Amino acid sequence: MNRGIILAFSAYIFWGLHPIYWKLLKTVPAFEIVSYRIFWSCMFFIVILTMRKQWFSLFDKFKSYKKKWLLILPAFLIGSNWLTYIWAVNADFILETSMGYFICPLLSVFLGVIVLKEKLRTIQWLAVILATMGVLAMTIIYGQFPWIALFLAGTWAFYGLLRKKSPLGAVEGLFLETTVLSIISLSYIYYLTDTGAGHFLTDWSISFLLIGAGIISGLPLIIFIVAARLINFSLIGIIQYIYPTLIFLIGFTLYDEPLNQAKLIGFTFIWLALIIYSVEAVLYKRNQAEIVKT
């Protein structure tokens, strides 16, 4: 099997298993977990940037880029995404988080139309409409708006949109974002330490897991970056569904979260939309390749 495919599978499987890791920290408040995740992620990216000798490149890009708010705003999107995701996992809403990451690719496509003025083909519009129907069905039948799923999808899709416009690479951007967020996280960590309300260093297993939160955030990203350079982006677009699929299976089988009628109908619409979208994308690219050859 292609090395890039193996690495891409590894990265998405790694991300898909994250709920199990966060469940091990269920006794720790989500804001505290995220604070340590941000801080130790920042330390991880410092090591990576140093090893790659990218500091001068990072400073030059930041200094020369005029719209610096585009470099800072993603920090708050990814920070709120991490916080909501970890809270939802430990509050037993794993299935809703998986729905969010199933919806995300289609929402990104929709944002491309609205913001970047990209054009959708007829079948792509059908996929977006089906996903929207799934969300509406859940809202009407379940009687509750799936805000967790849509917030996760929205913050991640907007994050991806802003990063698309950024001159920074993946590691450079995440270092800057975690540095910005570290101002908040370190202030909160100091408050917890000063009041004696923190969990770090009170239990070695919890302390180890809080430190490891930075590694499990950064390591799969590095693996993914290498994979993205070795295989086609369209293939990555299909492989990415391993991530929410694993989250769904973990929530449904390992933690016995209920899959009621409303959620099942919603997931059915969204899965159908993703199948249609993915198959159409593969066939379209194949047809374009054949046209080029002729």
PASEBA-1860 file (N, C-alpha, C; in nm, 3 decimals):
! residues 294
1> MNRGIILA> 0.085/-0.120/0.000/0.000/0.000/0.000/0.089/0.125/0.000 ~ 0.042/0.231/-0.069/0.114/0.357/-0.075/0.143/0.411/0.065 ~ 0.268/0.457/0.086/0.309/0.508/0.218/0.221/0.625/0.261 ~ 0.184/0.711/0.167/0.101/0.825/0.200/-0.036/0.784/0.249 ~ -0.094/0.679/0.188/-0.225/0.630/0.230/-0.218/0.574/0.372 ~ -0.111/0.499/0.401/-0.092/0.443/0.535/-0.082/0.554/0.639 ~ -0.006/0.659/0.607/0.011/0.771/0.700/-0.121/0.846/0.720 ~ -0.196/0.866/0.610/-0.325/0.936/0.621/-0.422/0.856/0.707
9> FSAYIFWG> -0.428/0.725/0.685/-0.512/0.639/0.768/-0.471/0.649/0.915 ~ -0.340/0.647/0.938/-0.288/0.652/1.076/-0.330/0.781/1.145 ~ -0.318/0.895/1.074/-0.353/1.025/1.132/-0.501/1.030/1.169 ~ -0.587/0.987/1.078/-0.731/0.995/1.103/-0.776/0.894/1.208 ~ -0.712/0.777/1.212/-0.743/0.680/1.318/-0.702/0.737/1.453 ~ -0.585/0.801/1.456/-0.535/0.865/1.579/-0.637/0.968/1.628 ~ -0.683/1.055/1.538/-0.782/1.157/1.574/-0.914/1.092/1.615 ~ -0.953/0.985/1.545/-1.080/0.918/1.575/-1.085/0.854/1.712
17> LHPIYWKL> -0.968/0.820/1.767/-0.962/0.757/1.898/-0.954/0.857/2.013 ~ -0.951/0.986/1.979/-0.940/1.090/2.082/-1.046/1.083/2.192 ~ -1.173/1.049/2.161/-1.273/1.045/2.268/-1.233/0.954/2.384 ~ -1.165/0.844/2.355/-1.122/0.752/2.460/-1.023/0.823/2.552 ~ -0.934/0.901/2.492/-0.834/0.975/2.571/-0.902/1.078/2.660 ~ -0.996/1.154/2.602/-1.062/1.259/2.682/-1.149/1.200/2.792 ~ -1.204/1.083/2.767/-1.285/1.016/2.871/-1.200/0.979/2.993 ~ -1.071/0.955/2.970/-0.982/0.924/3.082/-0.964/1.046/3.174
25> LKTVPAFE> -0.997/1.164/3.120/-0.985/1.287/3.198/-1.122/1.343/3.236 ~ -1.220/1.255/3.245/-1.358/1.299/3.267/-1.375/1.374/3.399 ~ -1.291/1.346/3.498/-1.303/1.413/3.628/-1.247/1.555/3.625 ~ -1.179/1.590/3.517/-1.119/1.723/3.504/-1.211/1.812/3.420 ~ -1.240/1.935/3.463/-1.325/2.025/3.384/-1.268/2.048/3.244 ~ -1.356/2.063/3.146/-1.313/2.077/3.007/-1.221/2.197/2.987 ~ -1.250/2.309/3.054/-1.168/2.429/3.035/-1.025/2.406/3.085 ~ -1.011/2.328/3.191/-0.877/2.297/3.242/-0.803/2.205/3.145
33> IVSYRIFW> -0.875/2.104/3.091/-0.813/2.013/2.995/-0.763/2.091/2.873 ~ -0.849/2.179/2.821/-0.814/2.257/2.702/-0.697/2.351/2.731 ~ -0.694/2.408/2.851/-0.584/2.498/2.888/-0.449/2.426/2.880 ~ -0.444/2.305/2.934/-0.320/2.227/2.927/-0.294/2.176/2.786 ~ -0.400/2.143/2.714/-0.383/2.100/2.575/-0.319/2.211/2.492 ~ -0.365/2.334/2.512/-0.310/2.448/2.440/-0.164/2.470/2.476 ~ -0.135/2.473/2.606/0.001/2.500/2.651/0.100/2.394/2.602 ~ 0.067/2.267/2.622/0.161/2.162/2.583/0.167/2.145/2.432
41> SCMFFIVI> 0.060/2.179/2.361/0.065/2.180/2.215/0.163/2.287/2.168 ~ 0.157/2.402/2.232/0.249/2.511/2.199/0.394/2.467/2.220 ~ 0.422/2.397/2.330/0.557/2.346/2.356/0.599/2.247/2.248 ~ 0.504/2.164/2.206/0.532/2.064/2.102/0.569/2.133/1.970 ~ 0.494/2.237/1.934/0.520/2.305/1.807/0.649/2.387/1.813 ~ 0.687/2.433/1.931/0.816/2.501/1.946/0.930/2.405/1.912 ~ 0.919/2.283/1.962/1.021/2.181/1.933/1.026/2.152/1.783 ~ 0.910/2.136/1.720/0.905/2.105/1.577/0.963/2.219/1.494
49> LTMRKQWF> 0.926/2.343/1.525/0.978/2.458/1.451/1.129/2.471/1.467 ~ 1.177/2.440/1.587/1.321/2.447/1.612/1.394/2.338/1.531 ~ 1.339/2.218/1.530/1.400/2.109/1.454/1.402/2.139/1.305 ~ 1.298/2.205/1.256/1.289/2.237/1.113/1.359/2.368/1.078 ~ 1.403/2.440/1.179/1.470/2.570/1.160/1.381/2.666/1.081 ~ 1.257/2.680/1.126/1.158/2.762/1.055/1.126/2.894/1.124 ~ 1.203/2.929/1.226/1.171/3.049/1.302/1.180/3.176/1.218 ~ 1.289/3.189/1.140/1.305/3.310/1.058/1.197/3.319/0.952
57> SLFDKFKS> 1.159/3.204/0.896/1.053/3.200/0.797/0.921/3.245/0.858 ~ 0.892/3.198/0.979/0.770/3.236/1.048/0.766/3.385/1.076 ~ 0.875/3.440/1.128/0.880/3.584/1.161/0.866/3.670/1.035 ~ 0.929/3.627/0.926/0.921/3.704/0.801/0.778/3.705/0.747 ~ 0.712/3.589/0.751/0.574/3.580/0.701/0.481/3.665/0.786 ~ 0.498/3.659/0.917/0.411/3.734/1.007/0.433/3.885/0.990 ~ 0.558/3.924/0.976/0.591/4.066/0.965/0.541/4.126/0.835 ~ 0.551/4.050/0.726/0.516/4.103/0.594/0.366/4.095/0.563
65> YKKKWLLI> 0.292/4.012/0.638/0.150/3.995/0.609/0.071/4.111/0.670 ~ -0.003/4.183/0.588/-0.073/4.303/0.634/-0.197/4.271/0.718 ~ -0.276/4.172/0.678/-0.399/4.140/0.750/-0.370/4.044/0.866 ~ -0.306/4.098/0.968/-0.264/4.012/1.080/-0.382/3.953/1.157 ~ -0.498/4.015/1.146/-0.616/3.960/1.214/-0.653/3.824/1.157 ~ -0.619/3.801/1.029/-0.646/3.671/0.968/-0.556/3.562/1.026 ~ -0.444/3.603/1.086/-0.354/3.507/1.149/-0.393/3.481/1.294 ~ -0.463/3.577/1.356/-0.499/3.567/1.498/-0.638/3.505/1.517
73> LPAFLIGS> -0.734/3.542/1.433/-0.872/3.495/1.450/-0.886/3.342/1.453 ~ -0.811/3.267/1.370/-0.823/3.120/1.376/-0.795/3.061/1.514 ~ -0.715/3.131/1.594/-0.684/3.081/1.729/-0.812/3.065/1.811 ~ -0.902/3.162/1.802/-1.024/3.158/1.883/-1.124/3.057/1.827 ~ -1.118/3.033/1.695/-1.204/2.931/1.635/-1.160/2.792/1.679 ~ -1.030/2.764/1.671/-0.983/2.630/1.708/-0.992/2.611/1.859 ~ -0.971/2.718/1.936/-0.983/2.708/2.082/-1.124/2.675/2.125 ~ -1.223/2.743/2.067/-1.363/2.715/2.101/-1.406/2.578/2.051
81> NWLTYIWA> -1.348/2.535/1.937/-1.378/2.402/1.884/-1.327/2.294/1.979 ~ -1.202/2.308/2.024/-1.143/2.211/2.118/-1.223/2.205/2.247 ~ -1.261/2.323/2.299/-1.334/2.329/2.426/-1.471/2.261/2.414 ~ -1.544/2.293/2.309/-1.676/2.233/2.289/-1.667/2.083/2.269 ~ -1.568/2.040/2.191/-1.552/1.898/2.161/-1.523/1.818/2.288 ~ -1.428/1.863/2.367/-1.392/1.791/2.489/-1.506/1.791/2.589 ~ -1.572/1.906/2.603/-1.688/1.912/2.693/-1.795/1.814/2.648 ~ -1.825/1.812/2.516/-1.931/1.726/2.463/-1.898/1.578/2.481
89> VNADFILE> -1.773/1.541/2.459/-1.732/1.401/2.477/-1.756/1.357/2.621 ~ -1.712/1.437/2.715/-1.723/1.400/2.856/-1.862/1.424/2.914 ~ -1.948/1.490/2.836/-2.088/1.507/2.878/-2.178/1.406/2.806 ~ -2.116/1.307/2.742/-2.188/1.198/2.674/-2.266/1.244/2.550 ~ -2.203/1.331/2.472/-2.259/1.373/2.343/-2.165/1.336/2.229 ~ -2.101/1.220/2.238/-2.004/1.178/2.137/-2.068/1.165/1.999 ~ -2.190/1.112/1.994/-2.258/1.095/1.865/-2.281/1.230/1.796 ~ -2.314/1.331/1.874/-2.335/1.463/1.815/-2.204/1.522/1.764
97> TSMGYFIC> -2.093/1.494/1.833/-1.964/1.544/1.784/-1.929/1.477/1.651 ~ -1.958/1.348/1.640/-1.929/1.279/1.514/-2.014/1.338/1.401 ~ -2.139/1.371/1.431/-2.224/1.433/1.330/-2.163/1.565/1.282 ~ -2.108/1.642/1.376/-2.045/1.769/1.341/-1.934/1.751/1.240 ~ -1.851/1.650/1.259/-1.739/1.630/1.167/-1.780/1.557/1.039 ~ -1.899/1.497/1.037/-1.955/1.447/0.912/-2.008/1.565/0.829 ~ -2.069/1.661/0.897/-2.127/1.777/0.829/-2.019/1.871/0.777 ~ -1.908/1.880/0.848/-1.804/1.980/0.821/-1.759/1.989/0.675
105> PLLSVFLG> -1.727/1.877/0.608/-1.681/1.889/0.468/-1.785/1.954/0.377 ~ -1.913/1.922/0.400/-2.018/1.981/0.318/-2.039/2.129/0.351 ~ -2.022/2.164/0.478/-2.032/2.305/0.517/-1.916/2.384/0.457 ~ -1.798/2.322/0.450/-1.682/2.387/0.389/-1.708/2.416/0.241 ~ -1.774/2.320/0.175/-1.810/2.339/0.034/-1.907/2.457/0.020 ~ -2.005/2.464/0.110/-2.103/2.572/0.106/-2.036/2.707/0.131 ~ -1.942/2.713/0.225/-1.869/2.837/0.251/-1.786/2.879/0.130 ~ -1.734/2.779/0.059/-1.659/2.808/-0.062/-1.744/2.881/-0.164
113> VIVLKEKL> -1.872/2.844/-0.171/-1.966/2.909/-0.263/-1.996/3.052/-0.217 ~ -2.025/3.067/-0.087/-2.067/3.196/-0.034/-1.951/3.296/-0.027 ~ -1.837/3.252/0.024/-1.725/3.343/0.051/-1.627/3.351/-0.066 ~ -1.591/3.235/-0.120/-1.489/3.232/-0.225/-1.548/3.235/-0.366 ~ -1.681/3.240/-0.373/-1.753/3.247/-0.501/-1.724/3.126/-0.590 ~ -1.702/3.012/-0.527/-1.681/2.889/-0.604/-1.817/2.838/-0.653 ~ -1.815/2.763/-0.761/-1.939/2.711/-0.817/-1.955/2.563/-0.787 ~ -2.077/2.525/-0.750/-2.106/2.384/-0.723/-2.175/2.321/-0.844
121> RTIQWLAV> -2.139/2.197/-0.868/-2.209/2.122/-0.971/-2.343/2.074/-0.914 ~ -2.434/2.032/-1.001/-2.570/1.997/-0.960/-2.572/1.890/-0.851 ~ -2.491/1.786/-0.868/-2.487/1.676/-0.770/-2.433/1.725/-0.635 ~ -2.339/1.819/-0.639/-2.285/1.874/-0.514/-2.393/1.951/-0.439 ~ -2.475/2.026/-0.514/-2.587/2.097/-0.451/-2.683/1.998/-0.385 ~ -2.707/1.886/-0.453/-2.795/1.783/-0.398/-2.741/1.732/-0.264 ~ -2.610/1.711/-0.257/-2.548/1.662/-0.133/-2.566/1.763/-0.020 ~ -2.544/1.891/-0.049/-2.559/1.996/0.052/-2.704/2.004/0.099
129> ILATMGVL> -2.800/1.994/0.007/-2.943/1.999/0.042/-2.982/1.880/0.129 ~ -2.931/1.761/0.096/-2.961/1.642/0.176/-2.908/1.655/0.319 ~ -2.786/1.707/0.332/-2.729/1.726/0.466/-2.813/1.826/0.546 ~ -2.858/1.932/0.480/-2.944/2.032/0.546/-3.075/1.969/0.591 ~ -3.130/1.883/0.506/-3.254/1.812/0.542/-3.233/1.723/0.663 ~ -3.114/1.663/0.674/-3.082/1.579/0.790/-3.083/1.659/0.919 ~ -3.025/1.778/0.915/-3.022/1.865/1.033/-3.163/1.909/1.069 ~ -3.242/1.947/0.969/-3.381/1.991/0.994/-3.465/1.876/1.049
137> AMTIIYGQ> -3.444/1.756/0.996/-3.519/1.639/1.045/-3.490/1.614/1.192 ~ -3.362/1.625/1.230/-3.326/1.607/1.371/-3.393/1.712/1.458 ~ -3.391/1.836/1.410/-3.447/1.947/1.487/-3.597/1.929/1.508 ~ -3.667/1.889/1.402/-3.813/1.875/1.408/-3.855/1.752/1.489 ~ -3.792/1.637/1.459/-3.832/1.512/1.525/-3.782/1.507/1.670 ~ -3.656/1.544/1.688/-3.594/1.536/1.821/-3.642/1.651/1.910 ~ -3.685/1.759/1.842/-3.733/1.874/1.916/-3.622/1.956/1.978 ~ -3.499/1.933/1.932/-3.385/2.006/1.987/-3.284/2.032/1.876
145> FPWIALFL> -3.244/2.157/1.863/-3.148/2.195/1.759/-3.012/2.132/1.789 ~ -2.949/2.063/1.692/-2.820/1.998/1.717/-2.705/2.099/1.719 ~ -2.705/2.186/1.820/-2.610/2.296/1.823/-2.466/2.249/1.839 ~ -2.445/2.139/1.911/-2.308/2.089/1.930/-2.247/2.052/1.795 ~ -2.324/1.974/1.716/-2.276/1.930/1.585/-2.250/2.049/1.494 ~ -2.343/2.144/1.491/-2.328/2.257/1.400/-2.221/2.354/1.447 ~ -2.204/2.368/1.578/-2.097/2.456/1.628/-1.960/2.398/1.593 ~ -1.943/2.267/1.614/-1.816/2.204/1.580/-1.789/2.213/1.430
153> AGTWAFYG> -1.892/2.185/1.350/-1.876/2.193/1.204/-1.846/2.336/1.161 ~ -1.918/2.431/1.219/-1.901/2.571/1.181/-1.765/2.627/1.217 ~ -1.722/2.604/1.341/-1.592/2.657/1.382/-1.478/2.594/1.302 ~ -1.490/2.463/1.276/-1.383/2.395/1.202/-1.382/2.438/1.055 ~ -1.502/2.455/0.995/-1.510/2.497/0.855/-1.458/2.640/0.837 ~ -1.497/2.731/0.927/-1.448/2.868/0.920/-1.298/2.874/0.948 ~ -1.251/2.788/1.038/-1.108/2.779/1.066/-1.033/2.740/0.938 ~ -1.085/2.638/0.870/-1.022/2.594/0.746/-1.023/2.702/0.639
161> LLRKKSPL> -1.132/2.779/0.633/-1.143/2.887/0.536/-1.038/2.995/0.561 ~ -1.023/3.034/0.688/-0.924/3.137/0.721/-0.781/3.086/0.700 ~ -0.758/2.959/0.733/-0.625/2.903/0.713/-0.590/2.891/0.564 ~ -0.694/2.879/0.481/-0.673/2.873/0.336/-0.615/3.005/0.285 ~ -0.652/3.114/0.352/-0.604/3.246/0.312/-0.472/3.283/0.381 ~ -0.431/3.204/0.478/-0.312/3.236/0.556/-0.183/3.198/0.483 ~ -0.078/3.279/0.497/0.050/3.245/0.436/0.130/3.145/0.519 ~ 0.082/3.114/0.640/0.154/3.026/0.730/0.127/2.880/0.700
169> GAVEGLFL> 0.228/2.797/0.718/0.212/2.653/0.705/0.135/2.599/0.825 ~ 0.105/2.469/0.822/0.023/2.408/0.927/0.086/2.423/1.065 ~ 0.213/2.386/1.079/0.280/2.393/1.209/0.301/2.538/1.251 ~ 0.340/2.625/1.156/0.360/2.766/1.186/0.230/2.829/1.237 ~ 0.120/2.799/1.169/-0.009/2.855/1.209/-0.053/2.807/1.345 ~ -0.038/2.678/1.369/-0.081/2.622/1.498/0.007/2.673/1.612 ~ 0.134/2.695/1.585/0.220/2.753/1.689/0.170/2.893/1.726 ~ 0.143/2.975/1.624/0.095/3.111/1.650/-0.038/3.108/1.724
177> ETTVLSII> -0.128/3.020/1.682/-0.261/3.011/1.743/-0.253/2.965/1.888 ~ -0.173/2.862/1.915/-0.161/2.815/2.053/-0.085/2.914/2.140 ~ 0.003/2.994/2.080/0.072/3.099/2.155/-0.027/3.206/2.198 ~ -0.114/3.247/2.106/-0.217/3.347/2.139/-0.308/3.294/2.249 ~ -0.353/3.170/2.234/-0.443/3.111/2.333/-0.374/3.083/2.466 ~ -0.242/3.066/2.463/-0.169/3.039/2.587/-0.177/3.154/2.686 ~ -0.199/3.274/2.636/-0.216/3.390/2.726/-0.335/3.366/2.818 ~ -0.444/3.313/2.758/-0.564/3.283/2.836/-0.544/3.158/2.920
185> SLSYIYYL> -0.490/3.053/2.858/-0.477/2.924/2.927/-0.381/2.932/3.045 ~ -0.270/3.002/3.029/-0.173/3.014/3.140/-0.230/3.097/3.254 ~ -0.309/3.198/3.220/-0.375/3.278/3.325/-0.470/3.191/3.405 ~ -0.543/3.103/3.335/-0.637/3.014/3.403/-0.563/2.909/3.485 ~ -0.454/2.856/3.430/-0.374/2.758/3.503/-0.317/2.821/3.631 ~ -0.272/2.946/3.620/-0.220/3.017/3.737/-0.329/3.033/3.843 ~ -0.450/3.067/3.796/-0.564/3.084/3.888/-0.593/2.951/3.959 ~ -0.595/2.841/3.885/-0.622/2.710/3.944/-0.516/2.673/4.046
193> TDTGAGHF> -0.391/2.700/4.012/-0.280/2.668/4.103/-0.287/2.752/4.230 ~ -0.319/2.880/4.211/-0.323/2.973/4.324/-0.437/2.940/4.420 ~ -0.549/2.893/4.367/-0.665/2.860/4.450/-0.667/2.715/4.496 ~ -0.575/2.636/4.445/-0.570/2.495/4.482/-0.679/2.411/4.418 ~ -0.741/2.465/4.311/-0.852/2.395/4.246/-0.808/2.310/4.126 ~ -0.680/2.321/4.090/-0.631/2.249/3.972/-0.606/2.101/3.999 ~ -0.598/2.025/3.891/-0.575/1.881/3.901/-0.432/1.841/3.866 ~ -0.357/1.932/3.805/-0.220/1.901/3.764/-0.131/1.881/3.887
201> LTDWSISF> -0.055/1.774/3.887/0.037/1.735/3.995/-0.034/1.684/4.121 ~ -0.166/1.673/4.116/-0.238/1.614/4.230/-0.249/1.463/4.214 ~ -0.240/1.418/4.090/-0.246/1.275/4.059/-0.156/1.253/3.938 ~ -0.062/1.158/3.948/0.038/1.142/3.841/-0.023/1.095/3.710 ~ -0.125/1.011/3.717/-0.186/0.964/3.593/-0.256/1.078/3.520 ~ -0.328/1.164/3.596/-0.395/1.278/3.535/-0.293/1.378/3.481 ~ -0.186/1.400/3.557/-0.081/1.493/3.513/-0.018/1.446/3.382 ~ 0.009/1.316/3.374/0.067/1.259/3.253/-0.027/1.276/3.134
209> LLIGAGII> -0.156/1.254/3.157/-0.254/1.268/3.050/-0.268/1.413/3.005 ~ -0.260/1.508/3.098/-0.268/1.649/3.063/-0.148/1.693/2.980 ~ -0.031/1.642/3.014/0.089/1.671/2.935/0.076/1.607/2.796 ~ 0.027/1.483/2.795/0.013/1.410/2.669/-0.088/1.472/2.575 ~ -0.177/1.558/2.629/-0.278/1.622/2.544/-0.213/1.704/2.433 ~ -0.098/1.761/2.462/-0.026/1.838/2.360/0.031/1.749/2.251 ~ 0.083/1.634/2.291/0.144/1.541/2.195/0.038/1.481/2.104 ~ -0.076/1.438/2.161/-0.179/1.376/2.078/-0.247/1.478/1.987
217> SGLPLIIF> -0.227/1.605/2.015/-0.281/1.709/1.926/-0.185/1.736/1.811 ~ -0.057/1.738/1.842/0.042/1.775/1.741/0.092/1.661/1.655 ~ 0.110/1.542/1.714/0.168/1.429/1.641/0.087/1.386/1.519 ~ -0.046/1.365/1.532/-0.121/1.327/1.412/-0.119/1.434/1.304 ~ -0.105/1.561/1.345/-0.097/1.668/1.246/0.030/1.654/1.162 ~ 0.142/1.625/1.228/0.268/1.607/1.155/0.256/1.490/1.058 ~ 0.196/1.381/1.105/0.176/1.263/1.019/0.088/1.300/0.900 ~ -0.016/1.379/0.926/-0.108/1.418/0.820/-0.039/1.506/0.715
225> IVAARLIN> 0.046/1.598/0.762/0.117/1.687/0.670/0.204/1.607/0.573 ~ 0.273/1.508/0.627/0.357/1.422/0.542/0.270/1.346/0.442 ~ 0.158/1.292/0.490/0.067/1.216/0.403/0.013/1.303/0.291 ~ -0.024/1.427/0.324/-0.084/1.517/0.226/0.011/1.547/0.110 ~ 0.140/1.538/0.136/0.240/1.563/0.032/0.262/1.442/-0.058 ~ 0.215/1.326/-0.014/0.243/1.202/-0.086/0.125/1.149/-0.168 ~ 0.002/1.192/-0.135/-0.115/1.142/-0.207/-0.203/1.258/-0.251 ~ -0.295/1.229/-0.343/-0.386/1.331/-0.396/-0.479/1.383/-0.287
233> FSLIGIIQ> -0.509/1.513/-0.297/-0.595/1.576/-0.197/-0.736/1.518/-0.201 ~ -0.782/1.478/-0.321/-0.915/1.419/-0.333/-0.925/1.288/-0.256 ~ -0.815/1.212/-0.253/-0.813/1.087/-0.179/-0.819/1.114/-0.029 ~ -0.749/1.218/0.014/-0.754/1.257/0.155/-0.897/1.297/0.193 ~ -0.967/1.361/0.098/-1.104/1.402/0.123/-1.196/1.286/0.153 ~ -1.167/1.170/0.095/-1.248/1.050/0.121/-1.202/0.982/0.250 ~ -1.070/0.972/0.268/-1.015/0.905/0.386/-1.056/0.977/0.516 ~ -1.080/1.108/0.507/-1.110/1.187/0.627/-1.235/1.139/0.701
241> YIYPTLIF> -1.324/1.067/0.631/-1.447/1.022/0.695/-1.422/0.909/0.795 ~ -1.299/0.856/0.796/-1.262/0.758/0.899/-1.274/0.823/1.037 ~ -1.238/0.950/1.046/-1.236/1.022/1.173/-1.375/1.027/1.239 ~ -1.477/1.086/1.174/-1.609/1.088/1.240/-1.673/0.950/1.251 ~ -1.637/0.858/1.160/-1.691/0.723/1.168/-1.644/0.653/1.294 ~ -1.515/0.667/1.325/-1.460/0.608/1.447/-1.524/0.671/1.571 ~ -1.540/0.802/1.569/-1.604/0.870/1.682/-1.745/0.816/1.703 ~ -1.817/0.800/1.592/-1.954/0.748/1.599/-1.955/0.607/1.659
249> LIGFTLYD> -1.867/0.520/1.610/-1.863/0.381/1.658/-1.823/0.375/1.806 ~ -1.731/0.460/1.847/-1.688/0.463/1.987/-1.804/0.506/2.077 ~ -1.875/0.612/2.035/-1.988/0.660/2.115/-2.100/0.559/2.124 ~ -2.128/0.492/2.012/-2.242/0.400/2.005/-2.212/0.266/2.071 ~ -2.091/0.213/2.052/-2.059/0.079/2.103/-1.986/0.081/2.236 ~ -1.884/0.165/2.248/-1.801/0.162/2.368/-1.866/0.233/2.486 ~ -1.938/0.344/2.456/-1.997/0.422/2.565/-2.151/0.418/2.565 ~ -2.207/0.332/2.481/-2.352/0.304/2.481/-2.440/0.428/2.471
257> EPLNQAKL> -2.398/0.525/2.391/-2.483/0.642/2.371/-2.603/0.603/2.284 ~ -2.723/0.647/2.320/-2.843/0.607/2.246/-2.851/0.670/2.107 ~ -2.888/0.589/2.009/-2.911/0.639/1.874/-3.061/0.638/1.850 ~ -3.127/0.747/1.891/-3.273/0.752/1.878/-3.315/0.774/1.733 ~ -3.444/0.772/1.710/-3.498/0.783/1.574/-3.454/0.912/1.505 ~ -3.459/1.022/1.579/-3.423/1.151/1.520/-3.278/1.153/1.474 ~ -3.188/1.104/1.561/-3.047/1.100/1.525/-3.022/1.006/1.407 ~ -3.090/0.891/1.407/-3.073/0.794/1.299/-3.116/0.853/1.165
265> IGFTFIWL> -3.228/0.923/1.163/-3.275/0.986/1.040/-3.176/1.095/0.996 ~ -3.131/1.176/1.093/-3.035/1.281/1.061/-2.906/1.225/1.003 ~ -2.851/1.121/1.068/-2.729/1.058/1.020/-2.750/0.998/0.881 ~ -2.866/0.938/0.857/-2.894/0.874/0.728/-2.887/0.977/0.614 ~ -2.951/1.091/0.634/-2.946/1.198/0.533/-2.802/1.244/0.510 ~ -2.728/1.264/0.619/-2.591/1.315/0.608/-2.498/1.212/0.544 ~ -2.511/1.086/0.583/-2.428/0.981/0.522/-2.458/0.969/0.372 ~ -2.587/0.976/0.336/-2.625/0.969/0.195/-2.564/1.087/0.118
273> ALIIYSVE> -2.568/1.205/0.180/-2.510/1.324/0.117/-2.360/1.307/0.094 ~ -2.291/1.253/0.193/-2.147/1.234/0.181/-2.111/1.129/0.076 ~ -2.190/1.023/0.068/-2.166/0.919/-0.034/-2.182/0.980/-0.174 ~ -2.291/1.054/-0.194/-2.316/1.117/-0.323/-2.205/1.215/-0.358 ~ -2.167/1.298/-0.260/-2.063/1.398/-0.283/-1.928/1.334/-0.317 ~ -1.891/1.230/-0.242/-1.761/1.165/-0.262/-1.754/1.092/-0.395 ~ -1.859/1.018/-0.429/-1.861/0.944/-0.555/-1.858/1.041/-0.673 ~ -1.936/1.148/-0.664/-1.939/1.247/-0.772/-1.802/1.312/-0.790
281> AVLYKRNQ> -1.734/1.342/-0.678/-1.602/1.406/-0.686/-1.500/1.315/-0.754 ~ -1.503/1.186/-0.720/-1.411/1.090/-0.781/-1.439/1.075/-0.930 ~ -1.567/1.061/-0.966/-1.604/1.044/-1.108/-1.571/1.170/-1.188 ~ -1.594/1.287/-1.130/-1.565/1.412/-1.199/-1.416/1.426/-1.226 ~ -1.336/1.395/-1.126/-1.191/1.406/-1.144/-1.141/1.306/-1.248 ~ -1.200/1.187/-1.249/-1.161/1.085/-1.346/-1.196/1.131/-1.488 ~ -1.315/1.190/-1.504/-1.356/1.239/-1.634/-1.266/1.353/-1.683 ~ -1.229/1.441/-1.590/-1.141/1.553/-1.625/-1.004/1.501/-1.669
289> AEIVKT> -0.955/1.397/-1.601/-0.825/1.339/-1.637/-0.830/1.277/-1.776 ~ -0.943/1.212/-1.808/-0.959/1.151/-1.941/-0.968/1.257/-2.050 ~ -1.034/1.370/-2.019/-1.043/1.480/-2.115/-0.906/1.537/-2.147 ~ -0.823/1.551/-2.040/-0.687/1.604/-2.057/-0.603/1.511/-2.145 ~ -0.620/1.380/-2.124/-0.544/1.281/-2.202/-0.578/1.286/-2.350 ~ -0.709/1.309/-2.377/-0.753/1.312/-2.518/-0.725/1.446/-2.582
END
